[in-house]
Amino acid sequence: MLDQLVKKQKVIIYIIAIAFILSIGAGGIFGGEKIIQALGGNYLGKVNGTKITPQQYNLKIQEIKERYEAQG
């Protein structure tokens, strides 16, 4: 079994490389955020049953940063 894998190693590497390049291209064309929205909707997760959007998450992170900066 390992002998077959070694013999087909180049083919496997080429397939993985092509898949990687295509995924990078798709991310560049469609944008990472748009892909996430298409796959899972426009929220990052749930907290106590409440959906959290990327905007809510970023706003909360900004608030926390400002609070720490104000404390010194």
Backbone as a chain_set.jsonl record, in Angstrom:
{"seq": "MLDQLVKKQKVIIYIIAIAFILSIGAGGIFGGEKIIQALGGNYLGKVNGTKITPQQYNLKIQEIKERYEAQG", "coords": {"N": [[0.826, -1.193, 0.0], [1.894, 1.284, 0.836], [3.879, 1.432, -1.045], [2.458, 1.934, -3.383], [1.486, 4.445, -2.794], [3.851, 5.941, -2.675], [4.648, 5.736, -5.333], [2.669, 7.199, -6.59], [3.019, 9.696, -5.62], [3.744, 12.206, -6.78], [1.471, 12.818, -8.297], [-0.456, 13.084, -6.295], [0.588, 15.272, -4.883], [0.43, 17.258, -6.861], [-2.367, 17.399, -7.207], [-3.171, 18.323, -4.672], [-1.814, 20.783, -4.638], [-3.05, 22.14, -6.789], [-5.696, 22.253, -5.837], [-5.279, 23.889, -3.61], [-4.373, 26.289, -4.799], [-6.642, 26.942, -6.322], [-8.477, 27.365, -4.245], [-7.407, 29.624, -3.023], [-7.677, 31.429, -5.111], [-10.488, 31.483, -5.354], [-11.146, 32.607, -2.891], [-10.027, 35.142, -3.214], [-11.543, 36.157, -5.32], [-14.255, 35.997, -4.501], [-14.164, 36.85, -1.886], [-13.444, 36.443, 1.545], [-15.301, 36.976, 3.615], [-17.752, 37.044, 2.29], [-17.99, 34.411, 1.453], [-18.244, 33.105, 3.9], [-20.684, 34.182, 4.74], [-22.36, 33.108, 2.786], [-22.203, 30.402, 3.344], [-22.92, 30.098, 6.08], [-24.75, 32.01, 6.879], [-25.266, 35.359, 8.187], [-23.904, 35.569, 10.666], [-21.657, 35.079, 13.411], [-21.774, 33.327, 15.515], [-23.533, 31.924, 18.362], [-24.659, 33.189, 21.455], [-25.963, 32.257, 24.385], [-28.275, 31.638, 22.925], [-28.639, 33.894, 21.365], [-27.961, 35.34, 18.275], [-24.817, 36.373, 17.04], [-23.57, 38.942, 15.167], [-20.984, 39.778, 12.743], [-20.507, 42.546, 12.883], [-21.467, 43.248, 15.437], [-19.685, 41.797, 17.001], [-17.184, 42.975, 16.305], [-17.655, 45.589, 17.223], [-17.901, 45.163, 19.992], [-15.331, 44.205, 20.583], [-13.849, 46.502, 19.993], [-14.861, 48.226, 21.968], [-13.879, 46.954, 24.275], [-11.109, 47.173, 23.871], [-10.825, 49.984, 23.996], [-11.589, 50.409, 26.642], [-9.515, 49.112, 28.059], [-7.349, 50.685, 27.197], [-8.034, 53.127, 28.331], [-7.706, 52.571, 31.001], [-5.016, 52.406, 31.226]], "CA": [[0.0, 0.0, 0.0], [2.781, 2.443, 0.871], [4.591, 1.482, -2.326], [1.569, 2.607, -4.342], [1.44, 5.854, -2.407], [5.117, 6.546, -3.088], [4.644, 5.805, -6.795], [1.707, 8.221, -7.019], [3.27, 10.866, -4.79], [3.701, 13.423, -7.586], [0.074, 13.085, -8.658], [-1.127, 13.562, -5.082], [1.085, 16.627, -4.6], [-0.153, 18.158, -7.866], [-3.793, 17.58, -6.899], [-3.26, 19.188, -3.49], [-1.37, 22.129, -5.025], [-4.099, 22.749, -7.616], [-6.819, 22.573, -4.954], [-4.87, 25.029, -2.79], [-4.362, 27.485, -5.648], [-8.034, 27.274, -6.645], [-9.143, 27.917, -3.062], [-6.916, 30.994, -2.857], [-8.325, 32.219, -6.16], [-11.897, 31.673, -5.006], [-11.182, 33.563, -1.785], [-9.735, 36.469, -3.748], [-12.636, 36.612, -6.177], [-15.509, 36.137, -3.769], [-13.92, 37.461, -0.582], [-13.66, 35.511, 2.641], [-16.517, 37.267, 4.372], [-18.904, 36.659, 1.482], [-18.083, 32.956, 1.486], [-18.778, 32.754, 5.216], [-22.1, 34.53, 4.731], [-23.07, 32.164, 1.924], [-22.24, 29.088, 3.972], [-23.517, 30.014, 7.399], [-25.547, 33.164, 7.244], [-24.51, 36.558, 8.534], [-23.571, 35.647, 12.083], [-20.461, 34.319, 13.773], [-22.104, 32.292, 16.473], [-24.641, 32.214, 19.264], [-24.375, 33.275, 22.878], [-27.245, 32.101, 25.077], [-29.347, 31.632, 21.938], [-28.662, 35.146, 20.6], [-26.995, 35.326, 17.185], [-23.844, 37.462, 17.077], [-23.121, 39.313, 13.825], [-19.608, 40.286, 12.735], [-20.495, 43.944, 13.31], [-21.6, 43.267, 16.892], [-18.424, 41.289, 17.539], [-16.155, 44.007, 16.138], [-17.988, 46.696, 18.112], [-17.575, 44.765, 21.362], [-13.869, 44.17, 20.676], [-13.401, 47.895, 20.037], [-15.204, 48.742, 23.3], [-12.957, 46.365, 25.25], [-9.807, 47.815, 23.652], [-10.88, 51.352, 24.515], [-11.643, 50.326, 28.095], [-8.159, 48.813, 28.528], [-6.501, 51.847, 26.942], [-8.394, 54.168, 29.29], [-7.173, 52.178, 32.301], [-3.564, 52.634, 31.215]], "C": [[0.873, 1.262, 0.0], [3.569, 2.575, -0.423], [3.757, 2.204, -3.373], [1.507, 4.099, -4.058], [2.706, 6.583, -2.851], [5.157, 6.709, -4.603], [3.747, 6.93, -7.301], [1.885, 9.53, -6.257], [3.179, 12.161, -5.589], [2.272, 13.8, -7.941], [-0.671, 13.664, -7.462], [-0.691, 14.989, -4.767], [0.495, 17.628, -5.584], [-1.63, 18.427, -7.583], [-3.966, 18.519, -5.711], [-2.866, 20.617, -3.842], [-2.437, 22.842, -5.853], [-5.295, 23.138, -6.758], [-6.503, 23.794, -4.097], [-4.916, 26.321, -3.593], [-5.781, 27.908, -6.007], [-8.761, 27.875, -5.446], [-8.682, 29.342, -2.785], [-7.579, 31.908, -3.878], [-9.779, 32.496, -5.843], [-12.034, 32.668, -3.863], [-10.93, 34.976, -2.256], [-10.87, 37.023, -4.573], [-13.88, 36.919, -5.357], [-15.341, 36.827, -2.425], [-14.289, 36.504, 0.53], [-14.956, 35.73, 3.38], [-17.753, 36.846, 3.597], [-19.088, 35.152, 1.476], [-18.678, 32.501, 2.813], [-20.271, 33.046, 5.279], [-22.897, 33.532, 3.913], [-23.21, 30.801, 2.593], [-23.038, 29.063, 5.269], [-24.39, 31.171, 7.796], [-24.652, 34.303, 7.675], [-24.319, 36.661, 10.041], [-22.41, 34.712, 12.388], [-20.763, 33.158, 14.697], [-23.286, 32.706, 17.315], [-24.122, 32.255, 20.694], [-25.715, 33.28, 23.584], [-28.422, 32.21, 24.11], [-29.455, 32.886, 21.093], [-27.574, 35.096, 19.538], [-26.115, 36.57, 17.257], [-23.359, 37.716, 15.65], [-21.662, 39.769, 13.881], [-19.517, 41.734, 13.209], [-20.597, 44.049, 14.83], [-20.3, 42.817, 17.559], [-17.34, 42.358, 17.475], [-16.4, 45.201, 17.05], [-17.601, 46.368, 19.554], [-16.06, 44.705, 21.568], [-13.315, 45.588, 20.788], [-13.684, 48.511, 21.408], [-14.219, 48.229, 24.348], [-11.568, 46.982, 25.109], [-9.778, 49.214, 24.247], [-10.897, 51.361, 26.035], [-10.25, 50.053, 28.663], [-7.218, 49.988, 28.319], [-6.782, 52.965, 27.939], [-7.832, 53.857, 30.679], [-5.661, 52.382, 32.378], [-2.835, 51.401, 31.238]], "O": [[0.612, 2.197, -0.756], [3.891, 3.683, -0.852], [4.282, 2.994, -4.157], [1.479, 4.915, -4.979], [2.639, 7.709, -3.343], [5.652, 7.719, -5.102], [4.038, 7.544, -8.327], [0.99, 10.376, -6.256], [2.586, 13.128, -5.112], [1.905, 14.974, -7.889], [-1.429, 14.625, -7.602], [-1.524, 15.827, -4.418], [0.103, 18.727, -5.19], [-2.089, 19.562, -7.708], [-4.813, 19.412, -5.742], [-3.511, 21.565, -3.394], [-2.698, 24.026, -5.637], [-5.852, 24.223, -6.924], [-7.37, 24.641, -3.882], [-5.438, 27.331, -3.123], [-6.094, 29.099, -6.0], [-9.569, 28.79, -5.604], [-9.478, 30.179, -2.359], [-7.99, 33.022, -3.553], [-10.258, 33.613, -6.038], [-12.951, 33.489, -3.868], [-11.549, 35.916, -1.758], [-11.139, 38.224, -4.539], [-14.484, 37.98, -5.507], [-16.318, 37.344, -1.883], [-15.319, 35.833, 0.47], [-15.639, 34.77, 3.735], [-18.708, 36.34, 4.187], [-20.218, 34.665, 1.491], [-19.524, 31.608, 2.841], [-21.039, 32.245, 5.812], [-23.998, 33.148, 4.307], [-24.224, 30.125, 2.423], [-23.76, 28.1, 5.529], [-24.741, 31.295, 8.969], [-23.43, 34.229, 7.547], [-24.546, 37.719, 10.627], [-22.208, 33.699, 11.719], [-20.086, 32.13, 14.664], [-23.956, 33.699, 17.033], [-23.264, 31.465, 21.087], [-26.514, 34.2, 23.405], [-29.447, 32.806, 24.44], [-30.285, 32.941, 20.186], [-26.409, 34.843, 19.845], [-26.598, 37.676, 17.502], [-22.808, 36.825, 15.004], [-21.161, 40.108, 14.953], [-18.547, 42.107, 13.869], [-19.892, 44.849, 15.445], [-19.873, 43.394, 18.559], [-16.657, 42.619, 18.466], [-15.452, 45.767, 17.594], [-17.035, 47.209, 20.253], [-15.563, 45.113, 22.617], [-12.414, 45.844, 21.588], [-12.848, 49.234, 21.949], [-13.776, 48.987, 25.21], [-10.919, 47.284, 26.111], [-8.819, 49.588, 24.922], [-10.283, 52.23, 26.654], [-9.843, 50.687, 29.636], [-6.375, 50.263, 29.173], [-5.863, 53.675, 28.347], [-7.519, 54.77, 31.443], [-5.099, 52.514, 33.466], [-1.604, 51.411, 31.233]]}, "num_chains": 1, "name": "protein.A"}
